[in-house]
Amino acid sequence: MDTTIAVMGIIVKDLDVISELNEILSSYDQYIVGRMGLPHQKMELRVISIVMDAPVDIIGFFAGKIANLNGVEINTVYA
């Protein structure tokens, strides 16, 4: 199956969903090439970047699950 590279920017405004988000990330760990999370203490939010190497439909399912979390925004760029 063909794969593509995607870079995702995630902003978590509701810190109560962090454990749910981590569960989603863990369930897709076979496709995640890299992950970086930065806390922004002053604004009380988290900024996460994800690099994935996966089929386009898998990337879409992953992004959709994250987008459905309350207080979370995600944008994806495909190579």
Order of alpha helices (4+ residues) and beta strands (2+ residues): beta-alpha-beta-beta-alpha-beta
